[in-house]
Amino acid sequence: MLLQKETLQELREHFKLNIYEIKIWTSLLSKGIAAASELAELSGVPRSRCYDVLESLEKKGFIIMKIGKPIKYIAVQPEAVVDRVKKKLQEDADQQIQIVENLADTDIFKELELLHKTGIKKIDVENITDAVVGRNNVNRFIKDMLLRAKKSATIVTNEDGIKNKVKVLRKVKDNLSKKKIKVKLYTNAPTANFDLGNIEVLNTKHDARFVNIDNEEVFFIIAEKDPEYHSGVWIKSPYFVSALNELFEKSLRQ
């Protein structure tokens, strides 16, 4: 049974194979076991290319070579191939993540940081604002803020927002601890069940939701019943954020 052109193209994308590889593999799946000459005729792949393609498929774990005269090939069960492809994709992803994480310690990254700092000085503070819509986007924005903290982070949330904030903090707490960032989480929700390592969890009477990073930038969260309509407003203004933090700290003492 030969597959449609659209199906072959879709399989190419999923299994990261070229067109000759996918044609040979699916042809072998339909036969179970076959010689190279049979597969060339069945798949339409030129015989001159067939052996190279079969060798490539064997290295990738899609087929098995059966020694004999003539040499024949056996298709590996698709389920086993899927597991192998998943493992390879995971290994590649882990490798890329490690490369990106190591980038922070390189001279190239320091040059990028310098470029950003030089450029940011040319921007008027009044123009550094942003709006974010959607709960997932809001949480992602907060995570990015926490990861760029240099000295401190203050998170204020209520009972409705505490679970999401704790989830975000658990993802970044090791990074924050490594950088020795002083983090405080204020909430009016019960805090007995939260284990956040070195992050200080404190009770407050305030029913507010915002994140303050280094007393330089603040992100106000506006919650709606529908998570898709959650939103936030970000402001970068050291003077404004410092004044806001002073008022907040003063209210805690009252």
C-alpha positions as CSV (number, residue, x, y, z in Angstrom):
1,M,0.0,0.0,0.0
2,L,1.5,3.3,-1.1
3,L,0.8,6.5,0.8
4,Q,-0.5,9.8,-0.6
5,K,2.0,12.6,-1.3
6,E,0.5,14.7,1.6
7,T,0.9,11.9,4.0
8,L,4.6,11.3,3.0
9,Q,5.2,15.0,3.5
10,E,3.7,15.0,7.0
11,L,5.7,11.9,8.0
12,R,8.9,13.7,6.7
13,E,8.3,16.6,9.1
14,H,7.4,14.3,12.1
15,F,10.3,11.9,11.7
16,K,12.9,14.4,10.3
17,L,13.6,12.3,7.2
18,N,14.2,13.4,3.6
19,I,11.8,12.3,0.8
20,Y,13.9,9.3,-0.3
21,E,14.2,8.0,3.3
22,I,10.5,8.3,3.9
23,K,9.6,6.6,0.6
24,I,12.0,3.7,1.3
25,W,10.9,3.3,4.9
26,T,7.2,3.3,4.2
27,S,7.7,0.9,1.3
28,L,9.6,-1.5,3.6
29,L,6.9,-1.2,6.2
30,S,4.4,-2.4,3.5
31,K,6.6,-5.4,2.6
32,G,8.0,-6.3,6.0
33,I,11.3,-7.6,4.5
34,A,12.8,-6.8,1.1
35,A,16.0,-6.4,-0.9
36,A,17.3,-3.1,-2.1
37,S,16.2,-3.8,-5.7
38,E,12.7,-4.5,-4.6
39,L,12.5,-1.3,-2.5
40,A,13.9,0.8,-5.4
41,E,11.2,-0.5,-7.7
42,L,8.4,-0.2,-5.1
43,S,9.4,3.3,-3.8
44,G,10.5,4.9,-7.0
45,V,13.8,5.9,-5.5
46,P,16.7,5.6,-8.0
47,R,18.6,2.4,-7.4
48,S,21.9,4.3,-7.4
49,R,20.6,6.2,-4.3
50,C,18.8,3.3,-2.6
51,Y,21.9,1.8,-0.8
52,D,22.9,5.2,0.7
53,V,19.3,5.8,1.9
54,L,19.1,2.3,3.4
55,E,22.4,2.8,5.2
56,S,21.1,6.1,6.6
57,L,17.9,4.6,7.8
58,E,19.8,1.8,9.5
59,K,22.0,4.3,11.4
60,K,18.9,6.2,12.5
61,G,17.3,3.0,13.8
62,F,14.4,2.8,11.3
63,I,15.4,-0.5,9.7
64,I,17.6,-3.6,10.4
65,M,19.9,-5.2,7.8
66,K,19.6,-9.0,7.4
67,I,22.8,-10.6,6.2
68,G,22.5,-13.0,3.3
69,K,22.5,-13.2,-0.4
70,P,21.0,-10.9,-1.4
71,I,21.1,-8.6,1.6
72,K,17.6,-7.9,2.8
73,Y,16.2,-5.3,5.1
74,I,13.5,-5.5,7.8
75,A,11.4,-2.5,9.0
76,V,11.5,-1.7,12.7
77,Q,8.1,-1.5,14.4
78,P,6.8,2.1,14.2
79,E,6.2,2.2,17.9
80,A,9.9,1.5,18.6
81,V,10.8,4.2,16.0
82,V,8.6,6.8,17.7
83,D,10.2,6.1,21.0
84,R,13.7,6.4,19.4
85,V,12.8,9.7,17.7
86,K,11.3,11.1,20.9
87,K,14.5,10.2,22.8
88,K,16.7,11.9,20.1
89,L,14.5,15.0,20.1
90,Q,14.8,15.2,23.9
91,E,18.6,14.8,23.7
92,D,18.9,17.5,21.1
93,A,16.6,19.8,23.1
94,D,18.6,19.2,26.3
95,Q,21.8,19.9,24.4
96,Q,20.5,23.2,23.0
97,I,19.2,24.3,26.4
98,Q,22.6,23.6,27.9
99,I,24.3,25.7,25.2
100,V,21.9,28.6,25.9
101,E,22.4,28.3,29.6
102,N,26.2,28.3,29.2
103,L,26.0,31.4,27.0
104,A,25.4,33.6,30.1
105,D,29.0,33.0,31.1
106,T,30.6,33.9,27.8
107,D,32.1,37.1,26.5
108,I,29.5,37.2,23.7
109,F,26.7,37.4,26.3
110,K,28.5,40.2,28.2
111,E,28.8,42.1,24.9
112,L,25.0,41.7,24.3
113,E,24.4,43.0,27.9
114,L,26.6,46.0,27.2
115,L,24.8,46.7,24.0
116,H,21.4,46.6,25.8
117,K,22.6,48.8,28.7
118,T,24.0,51.4,26.2
119,G,20.8,51.4,24.2
120,I,18.4,51.6,27.1
121,K,20.0,54.8,28.3
122,K,18.8,56.5,25.1
123,I,15.2,55.7,25.9
124,D,13.0,58.0,27.8
125,V,11.7,56.4,31.0
126,E,8.2,57.5,30.1
127,N,8.3,55.3,27.0
128,I,9.3,52.1,28.8
129,T,5.9,50.6,29.4
130,D,4.1,47.6,28.2
131,A,0.8,45.7,28.5
132,V,0.4,41.9,28.6
133,V,-2.9,40.0,28.0
134,G,-3.7,36.3,29.0
135,R,-2.8,34.5,32.2
136,N,-0.1,32.4,30.5
137,N,1.5,35.5,29.1
138,V,1.3,37.2,32.4
139,N,3.0,34.3,34.2
140,R,5.7,34.1,31.5
141,F,6.3,37.9,31.9
142,I,6.7,37.6,35.6
143,K,9.1,34.7,35.2
144,D,11.2,36.8,32.8
145,M,11.2,39.7,35.3
146,L,12.4,37.5,38.1
147,L,15.2,36.0,36.0
148,R,16.6,39.4,35.3
149,A,16.5,40.6,38.9
150,K,19.9,41.7,40.2
151,K,19.3,42.5,43.9
152,S,15.7,42.0,45.0
153,A,12.2,40.9,44.1
154,T,8.9,41.6,45.9
155,I,5.8,39.7,44.8
156,V,2.4,40.7,46.3
157,T,-0.6,38.5,45.5
158,N,-3.9,37.4,46.9
159,E,-5.8,34.1,47.3
160,D,-6.8,34.0,43.6
161,G,-3.2,34.5,42.4
162,I,-1.1,32.7,44.9
163,K,-1.1,29.3,43.2
164,N,0.2,30.7,39.9
165,K,2.9,32.8,41.7
166,V,4.1,29.9,43.7
167,K,4.3,27.8,40.5
168,V,6.4,30.5,38.8
169,L,8.7,30.9,41.8
170,R,9.3,27.2,42.0
171,K,10.6,27.3,38.4
172,V,13.1,30.1,39.1
173,K,14.0,29.8,42.8
174,D,17.2,27.9,42.2
175,N,18.3,30.6,39.8
176,L,17.4,33.3,42.3
177,S,19.2,31.5,45.1
178,K,22.3,31.2,42.9
179,K,22.3,34.9,42.2
180,K,21.6,35.6,45.9
181,I,18.5,37.6,45.1
182,K,16.5,38.7,48.1
183,V,12.9,37.6,47.4
184,K,9.8,38.4,49.5
185,L,6.3,37.0,48.7
186,Y,3.5,38.8,50.4
187,T,0.0,37.3,50.3
188,N,-3.3,37.4,52.2
189,A,-3.7,33.7,51.5
190,P,-2.7,30.9,54.0
191,T,1.0,30.2,53.5
192,A,1.6,27.0,55.6
193,N,1.8,24.7,52.6
194,F,4.4,26.6,50.5
195,D,7.9,25.3,50.4
196,L,10.0,27.9,48.4
197,G,13.4,27.4,49.9
198,N,15.1,30.7,50.7
199,I,12.2,32.8,49.5
200,E,10.6,34.6,52.4
201,V,6.8,34.2,52.5
202,L,4.9,36.8,54.6
203,N,1.3,37.5,55.3
204,T,-0.4,40.8,54.5
205,K,-3.8,42.3,54.7
206,H,-3.5,43.8,51.3
207,D,-5.6,42.4,48.4
208,A,-3.2,43.5,45.7
209,R,-1.2,41.9,42.9
210,F,2.1,43.3,41.6
211,V,5.7,42.4,41.2
212,N,8.6,44.8,42.0
213,I,12.1,44.0,40.7
214,D,15.1,45.8,42.1
215,N,12.9,48.9,42.9
216,E,13.3,49.7,39.2
217,E,10.4,48.1,37.4
218,V,6.9,47.0,38.5
219,F,4.2,44.8,37.0
220,F,0.6,45.3,38.0
221,I,-1.7,42.3,37.5
222,I,-5.4,42.7,36.7
223,A,-7.3,39.5,37.1
224,E,-10.6,38.6,35.4
225,K,-12.9,35.6,35.8
226,D,-11.8,34.3,32.3
227,P,-8.0,33.6,32.4
228,E,-7.7,34.7,28.8
229,Y,-8.6,38.2,29.9
230,H,-6.0,38.4,32.7
231,S,-3.7,41.3,32.0
232,G,-0.8,43.3,33.4
233,V,0.8,46.7,33.0
234,W,4.6,47.0,33.2
235,I,6.4,50.2,34.1
236,K,10.1,50.8,34.3
237,S,10.8,53.9,36.3
238,P,13.2,53.7,39.3
239,Y,11.7,56.9,40.8
240,F,8.1,55.7,40.6
241,V,8.8,52.2,41.7
242,S,10.9,53.3,44.7
243,A,8.2,55.6,45.8
244,L,5.6,52.8,45.4
245,N,7.7,50.4,47.4
246,E,8.2,53.0,50.2
247,L,4.5,53.4,50.4
248,F,3.9,49.7,50.5
249,E,6.6,49.1,53.2
250,K,5.0,52.0,55.2
251,S,1.6,50.4,55.0
252,L,3.0,47.1,56.4
253,R,4.0,48.9,59.6
254,Q,0.6,50.4,60.2
